[in-house]
Amino acid sequence: MLLDLIESCEYTLKRLALSCLCTLLENKKAFQSFVEWNSQKSGLNATQLLIQLYEQENMRFGVQIQDGILRNTERPLFPKLSYLIQKYANEDDINDMVGASQSNIGVS
């Protein structure tokens, strides 16, 4: 099933699979299957899997949450760099880009 793929695939494919899942869940009959799904791999249900993905995205983007409260409210999901730059650029280039992007948005 699509949820099994979402649980085990790499990030770039995960985004596409999540998009397909959203489209499928517009059908009420498909939603019942979503509610009943449990992972054979980890034992998570579908809601727990989506929450886990949400928490991973928060960590990837550096969202600051303390005691369950969002701390960086101005731009909480604005990544400093795109995923592809983070994956393929060397460390010196990334440090230069982070410094430039922070000065462009007024971060000190």
C-alpha positions as CSV (number, residue, x, y, z in Angstrom):
1,M,0.0,0.0,0.0
2,L,1.0,3.6,-0.4
3,L,1.5,4.1,3.3
4,D,4.1,1.3,3.4
5,L,6.0,3.1,0.6
6,I,5.8,6.4,2.5
7,E,7.2,4.7,5.6
8,S,10.2,3.2,4.0
9,C,11.2,5.3,0.9
10,E,13.7,8.1,0.7
11,Y,12.8,11.8,1.1
12,T,12.3,12.7,-2.6
13,L,9.9,9.9,-3.3
14,K,8.1,10.4,0.0
15,R,6.9,13.9,-1.1
16,L,5.4,12.4,-4.3
17,A,3.8,9.5,-2.4
18,L,2.3,11.9,0.2
19,S,0.8,14.0,-2.6
20,C,-0.8,10.9,-4.1
21,L,-2.1,9.9,-0.6
22,C,-3.8,13.3,-0.2
23,T,-5.5,12.9,-3.5
24,L,-6.7,9.4,-2.7
25,L,-8.0,10.5,0.7
26,E,-10.5,12.8,-0.9
27,N,-12.5,9.5,-1.5
28,K,-14.4,8.5,1.6
29,K,-14.0,4.8,0.9
30,A,-10.2,5.2,0.7
31,F,-10.2,7.1,4.0
32,Q,-11.5,4.1,5.8
33,S,-8.5,2.1,4.6
34,F,-6.2,4.9,5.9
35,V,-7.8,4.7,9.3
36,E,-7.5,1.0,9.5
37,W,-3.8,0.8,8.3
38,N,-1.1,-0.4,10.7
39,S,2.5,-0.8,9.7
40,Q,3.9,-4.3,9.6
41,K,7.4,-2.8,10.0
42,S,7.0,-0.5,13.0
43,G,3.5,-1.1,14.3
44,L,2.5,2.6,13.8
45,N,-0.9,3.5,12.6
46,A,-1.4,6.0,9.7
47,T,-2.0,9.0,12.0
48,Q,1.2,8.2,14.0
49,L,3.2,7.8,10.8
50,L,2.0,11.3,9.6
51,I,2.9,12.8,12.9
52,Q,6.3,11.2,12.8
53,L,6.9,12.6,9.3
54,Y,5.7,16.1,10.6
55,E,8.2,15.9,13.4
56,Q,11.0,14.9,11.0
57,E,10.2,17.9,8.8
58,N,10.3,20.2,11.9
59,M,13.8,18.8,12.7
60,R,15.0,19.1,9.1
61,F,13.9,22.8,8.9
62,G,15.1,23.6,12.4
63,V,11.7,24.6,13.8
64,Q,12.2,25.7,17.4
65,I,9.6,24.1,19.7
66,Q,10.0,24.4,23.5
67,D,7.5,22.9,25.9
68,G,5.1,22.2,23.0
69,I,5.2,25.9,22.0
70,L,6.4,27.2,18.6
71,R,9.3,29.6,19.3
72,N,10.2,31.0,15.9
73,T,6.8,32.3,14.9
74,E,7.8,34.7,12.1
75,R,9.0,32.0,9.6
76,P,8.9,28.6,11.3
77,L,9.1,26.5,8.2
78,F,11.4,28.6,6.1
79,P,14.5,26.5,5.4
80,K,17.8,28.3,5.3
81,L,18.8,26.2,2.2
82,S,17.0,24.0,-0.2
83,Y,17.1,20.3,0.2
84,L,19.2,19.8,-2.9
85,I,21.8,22.4,-1.9
86,Q,22.1,20.7,1.5
87,K,22.6,17.4,-0.1
88,Y,25.0,18.2,-2.9
89,A,27.0,21.4,-2.0
90,N,30.2,21.2,-0.1
91,E,30.3,22.6,3.5
92,D,32.1,25.9,2.7
93,D,29.5,26.8,0.0
94,I,26.7,26.0,2.4
95,N,28.2,28.2,5.2
96,D,28.6,31.1,2.7
97,M,24.9,30.7,1.5
98,V,23.6,30.5,5.1
99,G,25.4,33.8,5.9
100,A,24.1,35.5,2.8
101,S,20.5,34.3,3.3
102,Q,20.5,35.4,6.9
103,S,21.7,38.9,6.0
104,N,19.0,39.1,3.3
105,I,16.2,38.4,5.6
106,G,17.5,40.4,8.5
107,V,18.6,37.6,10.8
108,S,21.6,38.3,13.1
